[in-house]
Amino acid sequence: MHIRFSSLIILALSASVSFSLNAALTVDRSRLVINEGDKSIKVNVTNQNAQDPYLAQGWIEDENEKKLSGPLMVLPPIQRIEAGGKALLRIQTIPDVQNLPKDRESVFFFNLREIPPKNTKSNVLTLAIQTRLKVFYRPAAIQVARNADTVPGTETLTLVKKGNGYFIDNPTPYHFSFVELRDGLQGNTVDSFKPLMAAPYSETHLLDSSSLASKTPVLMFINDHGGQRLLPFNCSGNLCKAGKVMIAASKAGTPNV
């Protein structure tokens, strides 16, 4: 889940200007899964501000941040949420969803922008905060039980050293969001690693080989429920094979993308 801040101008901020970066509107999860056959899924939104109402504006984008009118849409696209109140949004499928691939997941992004009331105070900068969540559409052939901890095939992923880099080979029909790399189960975090998403049936550059000397690296990924899971690898030569998935202890500051 990503949170963005936008305003018409954020230049020449001085000590006389006050502003807050706390999101007023929050959602009840960090990612969404729509299965083939689902007409819609619900997203619960809460206004954490006890004094002011906010407008909630929602829409769907693709991976290139292009706003879409299908095959998914947010209903209602905009609504008012009273101070301390809750609201229900729906991400709805339209007939175009049948044109999506049948052998793998498709990924979209749900955006929620909070629109605050007009501030009449002087020297106050109002920011429009935007939350962005991944939305995975799963065709019938690869659907997963809703209470499953991980998707099938997680332990078939491999790390491959090619040239000056390591790549993650994903032979499954699912996306994997990797948020951290460690040099061992009890090891240190590899600072040069940047969070990434490995697409289905793809090979994705992980990092330069000079940044990973360990023979037992561990990748942390986020499951369907927003939980952190560890995938340990054992390397021999240029190939690292995955072991058993493990539950990661909560760690402050780890991104949940």
ROVEXMAR-642678 format. One record per residue (C-alpha): residue in one letter; x, y, z. Coordinates in steps of 0.1 Angstrom, whole numbers, plus 5000, padded with zeros to 4 digits. Last residue first. Layout:
BEGIN
 type   c1   c2   c3
    A    X    Y    Z
...
//
This chain:
BEGIN
 type   c1   c2   c3
    V 5034 4973 4992
    N 5037 4968 5029
    P 5070 4985 5037
    T 5091 4973 5067
    G 5095 5002 5091
    A 5088 4983 5123
    K 5093 4946 5121
    S 5066 4921 5128
    A 5080 4886 5130
    A 5080 4869 5096
    I 5060 4837 5091
    M 5080 4811 5072
    V 5077 4797 5036
    K 5097 4764 5032
    G 5128 4765 5009
    A 5135 4782 4977
    K 5164 4772 4953
    C 5193 4795 4945
    L 5211 4789 4912
    N 5245 4804 4900
    G 5267 4780 4919
    S 5247 4766 4948
    C 5224 4789 4967
    N 5199 4780 4994
    F 5169 4803 4995
    P 5145 4814 5024
    L 5110 4828 5017
    L 5098 4849 5046
    R 5062 4860 5049
    Q 5047 4893 5060
    G 5009 4894 5062
    G 4988 4918 5041
    H 4960 4892 5037
    D 4969 4881 5002
    N 5006 4876 5012
    I 5034 4901 5013
    F 5069 4890 5006
    M 5102 4888 5025
    L 5132 4874 5007
    V 5159 4854 5024
    P 5194 4848 5012
    T 5213 4816 5022
    K 5246 4816 5001
    S 5252 4852 5011
    A 5274 4875 4990
    L 5246 4897 4977
    S 5253 4933 4968
    S 5280 4924 4942
    S 5254 4904 4924
    D 5235 4935 4914
    L 5199 4935 4925
    L 5166 4916 4919
    H 5161 4918 4881
    T 5128 4901 4873
    E 5123 4869 4853
    S 5086 4863 4844
    Y 5059 4837 4843
    P 5037 4858 4866
    A 5050 4893 4875
    A 5076 4899 4902
    M 5068 4931 4922
    L 5096 4951 4937
    P 5109 4966 4969
    K 5145 4980 4965
    F 5175 4960 4976
    S 5206 4981 4983
    D 5201 4980 5020
    V 5204 4942 5023
    T 5188 4936 5057
    N 5210 4918 5082
    G 5210 4881 5091
    Q 5190 4859 5114
    L 5172 4841 5085
    G 5201 4850 5062
    D 5215 4878 5040
    R 5181 4896 5041
    L 5160 4910 5013
    E 5129 4931 5019
    V 5096 4941 5003
    F 5089 4915 4977
    S 5054 4916 4961
    F 5048 4884 4942
    H 5023 4882 4913
    Y 5007 4848 4905
    P 5006 4825 4875
    T 5038 4807 4887
    P 5072 4802 4871
    N 5087 4833 4889
    D 5124 4835 4883
    I 5141 4861 4905
    F 5172 4877 4889
    Y 5206 4883 4904
    G 5230 4906 4886
    N 5265 4910 4871
    G 5262 4883 4845
    K 5233 4861 4854
    K 5228 4848 4889
    V 5194 4830 4892
    L 5171 4832 4922
    T 5144 4805 4922
    L 5106 4804 4928
    T 5092 4769 4931
    E 5084 4774 4969
    T 5056 4798 4961
    G 5039 4773 4938
    P 5004 4776 4952
    V 4995 4809 4967
    T 5003 4816 5004
    D 4983 4817 5037
    A 4951 4803 5023
    N 4920 4815 5040
    R 4904 4828 5008
    A 4911 4795 4990
    V 4930 4803 4958
    Q 4918 4807 4923
    I 4941 4797 4894
    A 4917 4782 4868
    A 4888 4806 4877
    P 4907 4837 4867
    R 4923 4859 4894
    Y 4921 4897 4894
    F 4946 4913 4917
    V 4940 4948 4931
    K 4971 4966 4945
    L 4963 4996 4968
    R 4971 5033 4964
    T 4962 5059 4991
    Q 4961 5096 4982
    I 4964 5125 5006
    A 4953 5159 4994
    L 4974 5184 5013
    T 4961 5216 5030
    L 4987 5242 5038
    V 4978 5265 5067
    N 4991 5300 5069
    S 4956 5315 5073
    K 4927 5295 5086
    T 4897 5291 5063
    N 4904 5255 5055
    K 4882 5241 5028
    P 4870 5207 5037
    P 4894 5178 5030
    I 4894 5157 4998
    E 4907 5122 5004
    R 4920 5103 4974
    L 4915 5066 4971
    N 4933 5048 4943
    F 4928 5011 4935
    F 4956 4997 4914
    F 4954 4969 4888
    V 4970 4935 4884
    S 4961 4906 4862
    E 4966 4871 4875
    R 4975 4842 4851
    D 4961 4816 4827
    K 4928 4831 4818
    P 4941 4865 4806
    L 4916 4894 4807
    N 4889 4897 4781
    Q 4862 4885 4804
    V 4867 4916 4825
    D 4853 4936 4797
    P 4818 4927 4810
    I 4822 4951 4840
    T 4837 4942 4873
    Q 4829 4963 4904
    I 4852 4977 4931
    R 4827 4987 4958
    L 4830 5014 4984
    L 4814 5014 5018
    A 4815 5043 5042
    K 4824 5049 5078
    G 4821 5079 5101
    G 4843 5098 5125
    A 4835 5131 5108
    E 4811 5123 5079
    I 4821 5106 5048
    R 4810 5122 5015
    Q 4811 5103 4983
    I 4830 5100 4950
    P 4833 5073 4924
    P 4804 5054 4940
    L 4813 5028 4929
    V 4849 5021 4917
    M 4854 5005 4883
    L 4871 4974 4869
    P 4874 4962 4833
    G 4872 4992 4828
    S 4871 5030 4828
    L 4908 5032 4835
    K 4932 5059 4848
    K 4968 5054 4836
    E 4992 5049 4864
    N 5015 5027 4843
    E 5005 4996 4862
    D 4969 5002 4855
    E 4946 5026 4873
    I 4912 5023 4891
    W 4893 5052 4907
    G 4881 5065 4941
    Q 4872 5099 4955
    A 4864 5101 4992
    L 4851 5135 5004
    Y 4859 5144 5040
    P 4838 5154 5070
    D 4856 5173 5098
    Q 4859 5170 5136
    A 4866 5134 5145
    N 4890 5128 5117
    Q 4896 5090 5113
    N 4872 5088 5084
    T 4868 5051 5078
    V 4867 5033 5045
    N 4855 4997 5040
    V 4862 4982 5006
    K 4838 4957 4992
    I 4843 4933 4963
    S 4822 4932 4931
    K 4806 4909 4906
    D 4828 4880 4916
    G 4827 4853 4890
    E 4865 4854 4883
    N 4880 4862 4917
    I 4888 4897 4929
    V 4917 4901 4953
    L 4925 4933 4972
    R 4956 4947 4989
    S 4964 4966 5021
    R 4932 4961 5040
    D 4905 4980 5060
    V 4909 5014 5044
    T 4918 5047 5060
    L 4906 5083 5054
    A 4921 5111 5076
    A 4957 5105 5065
    N 4982 5122 5087
    L 5006 5145 5068
    S 4997 5177 5087
    F 5006 5213 5078
    S 5017 5245 5093
    V 5032 5276 5075
    S 5050 5302 5096
    A 5081 5281 5097
    S 5084 5284 5059
    L 5074 5263 5029
    A 5090 5278 4998
    L 5073 5254 4974
    I 5047 5228 4980
    I 5022 5240 4953
    L 4989 5227 4940
    S 4990 5199 4966
    S 4996 5162 4965
    F 5007 5136 4990
    R 5009 5099 4983
    I 5003 5068 5004
    H 5013 5034 4990
    M 5000 5000 5000
//
